[in-house]
Amino acid sequence: MAKRRWRCKPGQQPTEFDKRIMYLENKGALVPTPDLIKTPEQLEGIRRAGVVNTGVLDAVEQEICAGMSTLEIDQICRDYCALHGAIPACLNYDIEDGETPPFPMSVCTSINEVVCHGIPKAEDILEEGDIINVDFTTILDGYYADASRMFIIGKTTPEKEQLVRVTKECLEIGMEAAKPWGWVNDIGKAIEKHAKRYHYGVVRDLCGHGVGCAFHEDPEVAHFQQKGNGMLLVPGMVFTIEPMINMGSWKVFIDSEDPYGWEVISDDELPSAQWEHTLLMTEHGVEILSH
């Protein structure tokens, strides 16, 4: 018999909340473990981190422009964090695979065909018409919040404008599909359906994730349709939705010229876009904690 994921607190009788989860688990559903349901104290900490994280992206939005280097964006993020007593989660983040060095900067700056994990550099200068994703994760008092935004530098092509707009719509549609006592895979199904209307590719190699008490927690939140239901979504869970939408193929590769082995590029080198929010599942739907 498979080990149970959901257990009541020792010495306490099951609540109606417990009973509902255990009923679904008995029916074969993949349910969260109790640690994925945040306590009121944890949620307060995550909310505070979310406020700072949103503030970082607001600070970037006020200054980002043509002629700016992505290294300057990194400095804006570092300065804002320092001013608010926070730590950039990406700085020296190590996936501990024995091959990839720790991420060297504080923020991911992904321009045009760079899907994600773009490394800020002095030589990467933003130009008129570029689109760029700025992805930042904050640690404040041990709690995490994660979000990213797309920025259009000056005037760009109608094709890039549409990609940025539709990707944001994919995020919003994914949020609408995330229902209390619903399923993680409802999110990806809804996102992929919308992206396919425009013949866009939904990146499959990367996903959203639980967040709050660590940088990456369960559940994994795929942005394309998968088999089955995925994990049960219940009030108290905190996670990101962050669709990465390519103008062409969904396939990606790691830039061989990147000495750090982080930058992910669209396979056909067509533009890519991403938007991300940190979300709390409530009894009524998702609440945005960072955007």
Secondary structure as UniProt FT lines:
FT   TURN            10..11
FT   HELIX           16..26
FT   TURN            27..28
FT   HELIX           34..36
FT   HELIX           40..63
FT   TURN            66..67
FT   HELIX           70..83
FT   TURN            84..85
FT   STRAND          87..88
FT   TURN            91..92
FT   STRAND          108..111
FT   TURN            112..113
FT   STRAND          114..116
FT   TURN            122..123
FT   TURN            128..129
FT   STRAND          131..140
FT   TURN            141..142
FT   STRAND          143..152
FT   HELIX           158..177
FT   TURN            180..181
FT   HELIX           184..196
FT   TURN            197..199
FT   STRAND          201..202
FT   STRAND          208..210
FT   STRAND          217..221
FT   STRAND          231..232
FT   TURN            235..236
FT   STRAND          238..241
FT   STRAND          244..246
FT   STRAND          252..254
FT   TURN            256..257
FT   TURN            259..260
FT   STRAND          264..266
FT   TURN            267..268
FT   STRAND          272..274
FT   STRAND          276..282
FT   TURN            283..284
FT   STRAND          285..290
//
